[in-house]
Amino acid sequence: MDLDVVDAQILEGTQLHKKDFDEDELFSTSVDVRAKFNDGAEVIIEIRVRKEPYFLNRFHYYLANQMVENVQQLRQ
């Protein structure tokens, strides 16, 4: 990809999540960043500092949801 990022913005900020004491890790951090490219395309990047066991499930859900929204917009 030969795209230059023209703007980047933190959407959710740095989040420090406190966990229950019975969990292995007491804290986790995640940041959502929106990047805009020179061709007008936008992406949202989720950054985490620990492994998320259900990340792929969430990814597939959001991907399918976005595809449905795009098809609905094309039909209008």
CYANA upper distance limits for C-alpha pairs under 8 A (distance plus 0.5 A):
  3 LEU  CA     37 PHE  CA      6.53
  3 LEU  CA     38 ASN  CA      6.73
  3 LEU  CA     39 ASP  CA      7.71
  4 ASP  CA     37 PHE  CA      6.00
  4 ASP  CA     38 ASN  CA      6.03
  5 VAL  CA     35 ALA  CA      6.90
  5 VAL  CA     36 LYS  CA      6.16
  5 VAL  CA     37 PHE  CA      4.89
  5 VAL  CA     38 ASN  CA      6.69
  6 VAL  CA     35 ALA  CA      8.15
  6 VAL  CA     36 LYS  CA      6.25
  6 VAL  CA     37 PHE  CA      5.92
  6 VAL  CA     38 ASN  CA      6.25
  7 ASP  CA     35 ALA  CA      6.29
  7 ASP  CA     36 LYS  CA      5.62
  7 ASP  CA     37 PHE  CA      7.63
  8 ALA  CA     33 VAL  CA      7.23
  8 ALA  CA     34 ARG  CA      6.08
  8 ALA  CA     35 ALA  CA      4.88
  8 ALA  CA     36 LYS  CA      6.79
  9 GLN  CA     33 VAL  CA      6.07
  9 GLN  CA     34 ARG  CA      5.75
  9 GLN  CA     35 ALA  CA      7.09
 10 ILE  CA     31 VAL  CA      7.63
 10 ILE  CA     32 ASP  CA      6.45
 10 ILE  CA     33 VAL  CA      5.00
 10 ILE  CA     34 ARG  CA      6.92
 11 LEU  CA     31 VAL  CA      8.07
 11 LEU  CA     32 ASP  CA      5.89
 11 LEU  CA     33 VAL  CA      6.10
 11 LEU  CA     34 ARG  CA      7.15
 12 GLU  CA     31 VAL  CA      6.46
 12 GLU  CA     32 ASP  CA      5.89
 12 GLU  CA     33 VAL  CA      8.09
 13 GLY  CA     31 VAL  CA      6.07
 13 GLY  CA     32 ASP  CA      7.34
 14 THR  CA     29 THR  CA      7.15
 14 THR  CA     30 SER  CA      6.60
 14 THR  CA     31 VAL  CA      5.70
 15 GLN  CA     28 SER  CA      8.33
 15 GLN  CA     29 THR  CA      5.78
 15 GLN  CA     30 SER  CA      6.04
 15 GLN  CA     31 VAL  CA      7.06
 16 LEU  CA     27 PHE  CA      6.94
 16 LEU  CA     28 SER  CA      6.35
 16 LEU  CA     29 THR  CA      5.39
 16 LEU  CA     30 SER  CA      7.85
 17 HIS  CA     27 PHE  CA      5.83
 17 HIS  CA     28 SER  CA      5.81
 17 HIS  CA     29 THR  CA      6.86
 18 LYS  CA     26 LEU  CA      6.35
 18 LYS  CA     27 PHE  CA      5.36
 18 LYS  CA     28 SER  CA      7.61
 19 LYS  CA     23 GLU  CA      7.22
 19 LYS  CA     25 GLU  CA      7.53
 19 LYS  CA     26 LEU  CA      5.21
 19 LYS  CA     27 PHE  CA      6.19
 19 LYS  CA     28 SER  CA      8.36
 20 ASP  CA     26 LEU  CA      7.06
 21 PHE  CA     26 LEU  CA      6.93
 28 SER  CA     48 ARG  CA      8.21
 28 SER  CA     49 VAL  CA      7.21
 28 SER  CA     50 ARG  CA      7.17
 29 THR  CA     48 ARG  CA      6.43
 29 THR  CA     49 VAL  CA      6.31
 29 THR  CA     50 ARG  CA      8.17
 30 SER  CA     46 GLU  CA      7.55
 30 SER  CA     47 ILE  CA      5.97
 30 SER  CA     48 ARG  CA      4.91
 30 SER  CA     49 VAL  CA      7.13
 31 VAL  CA     46 GLU  CA      6.35
 31 VAL  CA     47 ILE  CA      5.64
 31 VAL  CA     48 ARG  CA      7.13
 32 ASP  CA     44 ILE  CA      7.12
 32 ASP  CA     45 ILE  CA      6.13
 32 ASP  CA     46 GLU  CA      4.99
 32 ASP  CA     47 ILE  CA      6.75
 33 VAL  CA     44 ILE  CA      6.01
 33 VAL  CA     45 ILE  CA      5.60
 33 VAL  CA     46 GLU  CA      6.94
 33 VAL  CA     47 ILE  CA      8.40
 34 ARG  CA     42 GLU  CA      7.35
 34 ARG  CA     43 VAL  CA      6.16
 34 ARG  CA     44 ILE  CA      4.85
 34 ARG  CA     45 ILE  CA      6.79
 35 ALA  CA     42 GLU  CA      6.14
 35 ALA  CA     43 VAL  CA      5.91
 35 ALA  CA     44 ILE  CA      6.85
 35 ALA  CA     45 ILE  CA      8.19
 36 LYS  CA     40 GLY  CA      6.89
 36 LYS  CA     41 ALA  CA      6.39
 36 LYS  CA     42 GLU  CA      4.99
 36 LYS  CA     43 VAL  CA      7.20
 37 PHE  CA     41 ALA  CA      5.88
 37 PHE  CA     42 GLU  CA      6.75
 54 TYR  CA     58 ARG  CA      6.86
 55 PHE  CA     59 PHE  CA      6.53
 56 LEU  CA     60 HIS  CA      6.62
 57 ASN  CA     61 TYR  CA      6.72
 58 ARG  CA     62 TYR  CA      6.66
 59 PHE  CA     63 LEU  CA      6.53
 60 HIS  CA     64 ALA  CA      6.56
 61 TYR  CA     65 ASN  CA      6.58
 62 TYR  CA     66 GLN  CA      6.56
 63 LEU  CA     67 MET  CA      6.72
 64 ALA  CA     68 VAL  CA      6.76
 65 ASN  CA     69 GLU  CA      6.83
 66 GLN  CA     70 ASN  CA      6.64
 67 MET  CA     71 VAL  CA      6.75
 68 VAL  CA     72 GLN  CA      6.69
 69 GLU  CA     73 GLN  CA      6.72
 70 ASN  CA     74 LEU  CA      6.75
 71 VAL  CA     75 ARG  CA      6.82
 72 GLN  CA     76 GLN  CA      7.13
